[in-house]
Amino acid sequence: MLVIILGITLTVLDASMINLALPGIARDLRAAPSDSILVVNAYQIATLALLLPCAALGDRLSYRRVYLVGMAVYAAGSLASMLAPSLPVLIAARALQGLGAAGIMAVNPALVRLTYPARMLGRGIALNSVVVATSAVAGPSVAAGVLSIASWHWLFALNIPLGLLLLALGTRALPRNVARAAAPARLRIPDVVLNVLFFALMFVGMNMLSGSPGQSSHSAPPLAGLAVLALGLAIGAFYVQRQRKEALPLFPVDLLRIRVFGLSMLTSISAFGAQVLTFIALPFLMLDVWHLSALHAGLLLTAWPCGVVIAAPLAATLIGRYHGGALAGAGLALLCVGLALLALMAGAPSTAQIAWRLLVCGFGFGLFQSPNNHTIVTSAPLHRAGAASGMLATARIAGQTTGAVLVTLIFSLAGTAGGRGPRAAIGLAALLAAVSAVFSAARARKPQPQGAA
């Protein structure tokens, strides 16, 4: 578990901590600030587009092998990023890092499932969920600490010794697959290409619509973003139709036909969309409307992960005793209430008033995440654990990307002056949390038998 936890920490942190270094990277490599955002996007696109192929390799070969190769590629990408002499080389190195991260993330929950006995699996998934949740919000703080004493190169350099250590430990400690399909799925090149094109075009199209940081002077017109999205959807429709004919598809339509699995995916996408909506919008309220300092705002935001850490052990003890859909639904209802209370705050709230609301949100999110992840992982057959793991990570990234697009659209329509746009975004986050709670609760309802009235 130490190997699994440290590996996922590295990859999730990396997705968020480079943002703070972009101005320094652009300056040192003599690149336009608007181009430096590709350093972030290359990592995210490579990770998202290659999650499912890496998961399929895990089912076919072994999760252990995919994890170890992914860690080796990630360390190599970190070394190449640290030594990059120009922006194009750095972008290529970041894509290599993203490929390694995809290998690590794709099999992470499957390895947790193989590490813990079934009766204790809830604990393992809860621990893993806490690490993912806290790493996702800790990235900027970690980057600020490193950049306060060193150059941006050290953000990559620190990954190398830790990656090598995890390779050495993982070779000895990680479990081997205990079940494989009688006829393992073959990775066909056309399917992999379609998978990459689908996810890459969807990400790029949504990113164009959201107007990523640094793109202000070279923003693509909305029609271009919509065209890229339409192309991605068309390729996706063809790709999914092709996958429906496969016994063990790369895009796991077989798992999505399982009612509980499909509802769990919708629950995850909506919940992570709500989380990102809040984390992007809230600093605008804190800094521009409530006039808090950056340090004060940063410290307040840690109340959310603190709530997750408090809720996770409780969720671990309740998994198995209560239905996962009902348990996660209760957490999401609590998240919805906390977000609504945040959106409705008027005047200049005190530190305590903001902190306890964020603590409620984090507690609700922590109560949702572990049972939901447990349901996703365990509702798939053991020989398809890799595919379930890949979809779990895909749902998280898809939800986060959707949340970023929504908050940008709200800001473009309502602006940020006076807190109107940020409050509307947090209000939408509360609505998404409510929708997610409905999806989750629907899992607890037994489906009617065919032919029933």
C-alpha positions as CSV (number, residue, x, y, z in Angstrom):
1,M,0.0,0.0,0.0
2,L,2.9,2.4,0.6
3,V,4.0,1.9,-3.0
4,I,0.4,2.3,-4.3
5,I,-0.2,5.4,-2.2
6,L,3.0,7.2,-3.0
7,G,2.6,6.4,-6.7
8,I,-0.9,7.9,-6.9
9,T,0.2,10.9,-4.9
10,L,2.9,11.7,-7.4
11,T,0.6,11.5,-10.4
12,V,-2.3,13.4,-8.9
13,L,0.0,16.2,-7.5
14,D,1.7,16.6,-10.9
15,A,-1.7,17.3,-12.5
16,S,-2.1,20.5,-10.5
17,M,1.2,21.8,-9.2
18,I,2.8,22.8,-12.5
19,N,0.3,25.6,-13.0
20,L,2.1,27.8,-10.5
21,A,5.4,27.3,-12.4
22,L,4.1,28.3,-15.8
23,P,5.3,32.0,-15.7
24,G,8.8,30.9,-14.7
25,I,8.8,28.2,-17.4
26,A,7.7,30.6,-20.1
27,R,10.4,33.2,-19.0
28,D,13.3,30.7,-18.8
29,L,12.5,28.9,-22.0
30,R,11.7,32.2,-23.9
31,A,8.2,31.1,-24.8
32,A,4.9,33.0,-24.9
33,P,2.8,32.6,-21.7
34,S,-0.1,31.5,-23.9
35,D,1.9,28.6,-25.2
36,S,3.1,27.5,-21.8
37,I,-0.3,26.1,-20.9
38,L,0.5,23.2,-23.3
39,V,2.9,22.0,-20.6
40,V,-0.1,21.2,-18.4
41,N,-2.4,20.1,-21.3
42,A,0.1,17.6,-22.7
43,Y,0.3,15.7,-19.4
44,Q,-3.5,15.7,-18.9
45,I,-4.3,14.7,-22.5
46,A,-1.8,11.8,-22.5
47,T,-3.1,10.6,-19.1
48,L,-6.8,10.7,-20.0
49,A,-6.4,9.3,-23.5
50,L,-4.2,6.3,-22.4
51,L,-5.9,5.3,-19.2
52,L,-8.2,2.7,-20.8
53,P,-5.4,1.1,-23.0
54,C,-3.2,0.8,-19.9
55,A,-6.1,-0.7,-17.9
56,A,-6.6,-3.3,-20.7
57,L,-2.9,-4.1,-20.6
58,G,-3.3,-4.6,-16.9
59,D,-6.1,-7.1,-17.4
60,R,-4.2,-8.9,-20.1
61,L,-0.6,-8.9,-18.7
62,S,-0.7,-7.9,-15.0
63,Y,-1.5,-4.8,-13.0
64,R,1.9,-5.1,-11.3
65,R,3.8,-4.9,-14.6
66,V,1.8,-2.0,-16.0
67,Y,2.3,-0.1,-12.7
68,L,6.1,-0.7,-12.7
69,V,6.5,0.2,-16.4
70,G,4.3,3.2,-15.8
71,M,6.5,4.3,-12.9
72,A,9.7,3.8,-15.0
73,V,8.2,5.9,-17.8
74,Y,7.0,8.6,-15.4
75,A,10.5,8.8,-13.9
76,A,12.1,9.1,-17.3
77,G,9.6,11.8,-18.3
78,S,10.5,13.7,-15.1
79,L,14.2,13.5,-16.0
80,A,13.5,14.7,-19.5
81,S,11.3,17.5,-18.2
82,M,14.0,18.7,-15.8
83,L,16.6,18.8,-18.5
84,A,14.3,20.2,-21.3
85,P,16.2,23.0,-23.2
86,S,13.1,24.4,-25.0
87,L,9.3,24.5,-24.6
88,P,8.6,21.9,-27.4
89,V,11.0,19.4,-25.7
90,L,9.3,20.1,-22.3
91,I,5.9,19.5,-23.8
92,A,7.0,16.2,-25.3
93,A,8.6,15.2,-22.0
94,R,5.3,16.1,-20.2
95,A,3.4,13.8,-22.6
96,L,5.8,11.0,-21.7
97,Q,5.1,11.7,-18.0
98,G,1.4,11.6,-18.7
99,L,1.8,8.1,-20.4
100,G,3.6,6.9,-17.2
101,A,0.9,8.5,-15.0
102,A,-1.8,6.7,-17.1
103,G,-0.1,3.3,-16.3
104,I,0.0,4.1,-12.6
105,M,-3.6,5.5,-12.3
106,A,-5.2,2.9,-14.6
107,V,-4.3,0.0,-12.3
108,N,-4.3,1.7,-8.9
109,P,-7.7,0.6,-7.6
110,A,-7.2,-2.9,-9.0
111,L,-3.9,-3.2,-7.1
112,V,-5.7,-2.1,-3.9
113,R,-8.3,-4.8,-4.6
114,L,-5.6,-7.4,-4.8
115,T,-3.8,-6.1,-1.7
116,Y,-6.6,-6.2,0.8
117,P,-8.8,-9.2,1.7
118,A,-12.5,-8.7,0.7
119,R,-13.6,-8.0,4.3
120,M,-11.1,-5.1,4.6
121,L,-11.3,-3.7,1.1
122,G,-13.3,-0.8,2.3
123,R,-10.4,0.4,4.5
124,G,-8.0,0.2,1.5
125,I,-10.2,2.1,-0.8
126,A,-10.9,4.7,1.9
127,L,-7.2,5.2,2.4
128,N,-6.7,5.5,-1.3
129,S,-9.5,8.0,-1.7
130,V,-8.1,10.2,1.0
131,V,-4.8,10.3,-0.7
132,V,-6.4,11.2,-4.1
133,A,-8.6,13.9,-2.6
134,T,-5.9,15.5,-0.5
135,S,-3.3,15.3,-3.3
136,A,-5.7,17.0,-5.8
137,V,-6.0,20.1,-3.6
138,A,-2.4,20.1,-2.2
139,G,-0.7,20.6,-5.6
140,P,-0.5,24.4,-5.5
141,S,0.7,24.4,-1.9
142,V,3.5,21.9,-2.6
143,A,4.5,23.9,-5.7
144,A,4.6,27.1,-3.8
145,G,6.8,25.6,-1.2
146,V,9.3,24.2,-3.7
147,L,9.3,27.4,-5.9
148,S,9.9,29.6,-2.8
149,I,13.4,28.0,-2.4
150,A,14.3,26.5,-5.8
151,S,13.6,26.8,-9.6
152,W,10.8,25.0,-11.4
153,H,13.2,22.3,-12.5
154,W,13.0,20.9,-9.0
155,L,9.3,20.1,-9.4
156,F,10.4,17.4,-11.8
157,A,13.8,16.5,-10.2
158,L,12.1,15.4,-6.9
159,N,10.1,12.8,-8.8
160,I,13.2,10.9,-10.0
161,P,14.6,9.5,-6.7
162,L,11.1,8.8,-5.4
163,G,10.2,7.0,-8.6
164,L,13.3,4.9,-8.5
165,L,12.6,4.0,-4.9
166,L,9.0,3.0,-5.7
167,L,10.3,0.8,-8.6
168,A,12.6,-1.0,-6.2
169,L,9.9,-1.5,-3.6
170,G,7.2,-2.3,-6.1
171,T,9.2,-5.1,-7.6
172,R,9.2,-6.8,-4.3
173,A,5.8,-5.8,-2.8
174,L,3.1,-5.4,-5.5
175,P,0.7,-8.3,-5.8
176,R,0.3,-10.4,-9.0
177,N,-3.0,-10.9,-10.8
178,V,-5.1,-13.7,-9.3
179,A,-7.7,-13.9,-12.1
180,R,-7.6,-13.5,-15.9
181,A,-10.2,-13.9,-18.6
182,A,-10.2,-17.2,-20.4
183,A,-9.5,-15.3,-23.6
184,P,-7.8,-12.0,-22.7
185,A,-8.7,-9.0,-24.8
186,R,-6.4,-8.1,-27.6
187,L,-5.3,-4.5,-27.9
188,R,-6.1,-3.6,-31.5
189,I,-4.2,-0.6,-32.9
190,P,-7.4,1.0,-34.5
191,D,-9.2,0.8,-31.2
192,V,-6.3,2.4,-29.3
193,V,-6.1,5.2,-31.9
194,L,-9.9,5.8,-31.7
195,N,-9.7,5.9,-27.9
196,V,-6.9,8.4,-28.0
197,L,-8.6,10.6,-30.6
198,F,-12.0,10.5,-28.8
199,F,-10.6,11.6,-25.4
200,A,-8.0,14.0,-26.8
201,L,-10.5,15.8,-29.0
202,M,-13.1,16.0,-26.2
203,F,-10.5,17.4,-23.8
204,V,-9.1,19.9,-26.4
205,G,-12.6,21.0,-27.4
206,M,-13.7,21.6,-23.8
207,N,-10.5,23.3,-23.1
208,M,-11.0,25.7,-26.0
209,L,-14.4,26.5,-24.8
210,S,-13.2,27.1,-21.2
211,G,-10.5,29.5,-22.2
212,S,-7.5,28.1,-20.3
213,P,-5.2,30.4,-18.3
214,G,-2.8,32.2,-20.5
215,Q,-4.9,32.0,-23.6
216,S,-6.4,35.5,-23.4
217,S,-4.5,36.8,-26.3
218,H,-4.9,33.8,-28.5
219,S,-8.3,32.5,-27.5
220,A,-10.0,30.2,-30.0
221,P,-13.4,31.3,-31.2
222,P,-16.3,29.3,-29.6
223,L,-17.2,27.8,-32.9
224,A,-13.8,26.2,-33.2
225,G,-14.2,24.6,-29.8
226,L,-17.7,23.4,-30.7
227,A,-16.3,21.9,-34.0
228,V,-13.6,20.0,-32.1
229,L,-16.1,18.7,-29.6
230,A,-18.5,17.6,-32.4
231,L,-15.7,15.8,-34.1
232,G,-14.7,14.1,-30.9
233,L,-18.4,13.0,-30.3
234,A,-18.6,11.7,-33.8
235,I,-15.5,9.6,-33.4
236,G,-16.7,8.5,-29.9
237,A,-20.0,7.3,-31.3
238,F,-18.2,5.3,-34.0
239,Y,-15.7,4.0,-31.4
240,V,-18.4,2.9,-28.9
241,Q,-20.5,1.2,-31.6
242,R,-17.4,-0.7,-32.7
243,Q,-16.7,-1.7,-29.0
244,R,-20.2,-3.1,-28.5
245,K,-19.2,-6.1,-30.7
246,E,-16.3,-7.0,-28.6
247,A,-16.5,-9.6,-25.8
248,L,-13.9,-7.7,-23.7
249,P,-14.0,-4.2,-25.1
250,L,-11.2,-1.6,-24.6
251,F,-13.9,1.0,-23.8
252,P,-15.8,-1.1,-21.2
253,V,-19.3,-1.0,-22.5
254,D,-19.8,-4.4,-20.9
255,L,-19.3,-2.9,-17.5
256,L,-21.5,0.1,-18.3
257,R,-24.3,-2.3,-19.0
258,I,-24.1,-3.2,-15.3
259,R,-26.7,-0.9,-13.8
260,V,-24.8,-0.3,-10.5
261,F,-21.5,0.4,-12.4
262,G,-23.1,2.9,-14.8
263,L,-24.9,4.8,-12.1
264,S,-21.7,4.9,-10.0
265,M,-19.8,6.4,-13.0
266,L,-22.5,9.1,-13.4
267,T,-22.3,9.8,-9.6
268,S,-18.5,10.2,-9.8
269,I,-18.6,12.6,-12.8
270,S,-21.2,14.8,-11.3
271,A,-19.5,14.9,-7.9
272,F,-16.1,15.8,-9.2
273,G,-17.6,18.4,-11.4
274,A,-19.1,20.0,-8.3
275,Q,-15.8,19.8,-6.5
276,V,-13.8,21.6,-9.3
277,L,-16.6,24.2,-9.8
278,T,-16.2,25.1,-6.1
279,F,-12.4,25.1,-6.0
280,I,-12.1,27.4,-9.0
281,A,-14.9,29.8,-8.0
282,L,-14.2,30.1,-4.2
283,P,-10.9,31.9,-4.5
284,F,-12.6,34.7,-6.4
285,L,-15.0,35.2,-3.5
286,M,-12.3,35.0,-0.9
287,L,-9.8,37.3,-2.6
288,D,-12.0,39.8,-4.5
289,V,-15.2,40.0,-2.5
290,W,-14.2,39.0,1.1
291,H,-10.7,40.6,0.7
292,L,-8.8,37.8,2.4
293,S,-5.1,37.4,1.8
294,A,-3.8,34.6,-0.4
295,L,-2.3,32.9,2.7
296,H,-5.6,33.2,4.6
297,A,-7.6,31.8,1.7
298,G,-5.2,29.0,1.2
299,L,-5.3,27.9,4.8
300,L,-9.1,28.1,4.8
301,L,-9.3,25.9,1.7
302,T,-7.6,23.1,3.6
303,A,-10.7,22.7,5.7
304,W,-12.2,20.7,2.7
305,P,-9.5,18.0,2.7
306,C,-9.6,18.0,6.5
307,G,-13.2,17.0,6.3
308,V,-12.4,14.3,3.8
309,V,-9.7,12.9,6.2
310,I,-12.2,12.9,9.1
311,A,-15.0,11.2,7.0
312,A,-12.9,8.5,5.3
313,P,-12.3,6.3,8.4
314,L,-16.0,6.5,9.2
315,A,-16.9,5.6,5.6
316,A,-14.5,2.6,5.8
317,T,-16.3,1.2,8.8
318,L,-19.7,1.7,7.2
319,I,-18.9,0.1,3.9
320,G,-20.5,-3.4,3.9
321,R,-22.9,-2.5,6.7
322,Y,-24.9,-0.1,4.6
323,H,-25.7,0.0,0.9
324,G,-23.0,1.9,-0.9
325,G,-25.5,3.9,-2.9
326,A,-27.3,5.0,0.2
327,L,-24.1,5.8,2.0
328,A,-22.6,7.8,-0.9
329,G,-26.0,9.5,-1.4
330,A,-26.0,10.7,2.2
331,G,-22.5,12.2,1.8
332,L,-23.5,13.9,-1.4
333,A,-26.7,15.3,0.2
334,L,-24.4,16.7,2.9
335,L,-22.1,18.1,0.2
336,C,-25.1,19.8,-1.5
337,V,-26.1,21.4,1.8
338,G,-22.6,22.7,2.5
339,L,-22.2,24.1,-1.0
340,A,-25.6,25.8,-0.8
341,L,-24.7,27.4,2.5
342,L,-21.4,28.7,1.0
343,A,-23.2,30.2,-2.0
344,L,-25.8,32.0,0.2
345,M,-23.3,33.6,2.5
346,A,-23.6,37.4,2.4
347,G,-21.6,40.3,3.7
348,A,-18.1,39.6,5.1
349,P,-18.2,36.2,6.8
350,S,-15.8,35.3,9.5
351,T,-13.1,32.7,9.2
352,A,-15.1,30.3,11.4
353,Q,-18.2,30.8,9.2
354,I,-16.3,29.9,6.1
355,A,-14.3,27.1,7.6
356,W,-17.2,25.0,9.1
357,R,-19.1,25.2,5.8
358,L,-16.0,23.9,3.9
359,L,-15.6,21.2,6.6
360,V,-19.1,20.1,6.0
361,C,-18.5,19.9,2.2
362,G,-15.3,17.9,2.7
363,F,-17.0,15.6,5.2
364,G,-19.8,14.9,2.7
365,F,-17.3,14.4,-0.1
366,G,-15.3,12.0,2.0
367,L,-18.4,10.1,2.9
368,F,-19.3,9.8,-0.8
369,Q,-15.9,9.0,-2.4
370,S,-14.9,5.8,-0.6
371,P,-18.3,3.9,-0.9
372,N,-18.6,5.0,-4.5
373,N,-15.1,3.9,-5.4
374,H,-15.7,0.6,-3.6
375,T,-18.9,0.0,-5.6
376,I,-17.1,0.8,-8.9
377,V,-14.2,-1.5,-8.2
378,T,-16.2,-4.4,-6.8
379,S,-19.2,-4.4,-9.2
380,A,-16.8,-5.5,-12.0
381,P,-15.7,-9.1,-12.3
382,L,-12.2,-9.7,-10.9
383,H,-10.7,-10.3,-14.4
384,R,-12.1,-6.9,-15.4
385,A,-10.7,-5.1,-12.4
386,G,-8.3,-3.2,-14.6
387,A,-11.0,-1.9,-16.8
388,A,-13.0,-0.7,-13.7
389,S,-9.9,1.0,-12.4
390,G,-9.4,2.8,-15.7
391,M,-13.0,4.0,-15.8
392,L,-12.8,5.2,-12.2
393,A,-9.8,7.5,-13.0
394,T,-11.5,8.5,-16.3
395,A,-14.7,9.6,-14.5
396,R,-12.7,11.7,-12.1
397,I,-10.8,13.5,-14.8
398,A,-13.9,13.9,-17.0
399,G,-15.8,15.4,-14.1
400,Q,-13.0,17.8,-13.2
401,T,-12.7,18.9,-16.9
402,T,-16.5,19.4,-17.1
403,G,-16.4,21.5,-13.9
404,A,-13.7,23.7,-15.3
405,V,-15.6,24.4,-18.5
406,L,-18.9,25.2,-16.6
407,V,-17.2,27.7,-14.3
408,T,-15.7,29.5,-17.2
409,L,-19.0,29.7,-19.0
410,I,-20.6,31.1,-15.9
411,F,-17.9,33.7,-15.4
412,S,-18.2,34.7,-19.1
413,L,-22.0,35.2,-18.7
414,A,-22.2,36.7,-15.2
415,G,-18.7,38.1,-14.6
416,T,-16.9,38.0,-11.3
417,A,-17.6,41.5,-10.0
418,G,-19.4,41.5,-6.7
419,G,-19.2,37.8,-6.4
420,R,-22.2,37.1,-8.7
421,G,-20.4,34.7,-11.0
422,P,-18.6,32.8,-8.2
423,R,-21.8,32.4,-6.2
424,A,-23.6,31.2,-9.3
425,A,-20.9,28.7,-9.9
426,I,-21.0,27.4,-6.3
427,G,-24.8,27.2,-6.6
428,L,-24.4,25.1,-9.7
429,A,-22.0,22.9,-7.8
430,A,-24.7,22.4,-5.2
431,L,-27.1,21.4,-8.0
432,L,-24.6,19.0,-9.4
433,A,-24.1,17.5,-5.9
434,A,-27.9,17.0,-5.7
435,V,-28.0,15.3,-9.1
436,S,-25.1,13.1,-8.1
437,A,-27.0,12.2,-4.9
438,V,-30.0,11.1,-7.0
439,F,-27.8,8.9,-9.2
440,S,-26.2,7.4,-6.1
441,A,-29.6,6.8,-4.3
442,A,-30.9,5.1,-7.5
443,R,-28.3,2.3,-6.9
444,A,-29.9,1.4,-3.6
445,R,-33.3,0.7,-5.3
446,K,-33.7,-2.8,-6.5
447,P,-34.5,-2.9,-10.3
448,Q,-37.9,-4.3,-11.2
449,P,-37.9,-7.7,-12.8
450,Q,-38.7,-7.7,-16.5
451,G,-42.4,-7.7,-17.2
452,A,-43.2,-6.1,-13.9
453,A,-45.7,-3.3,-13.9
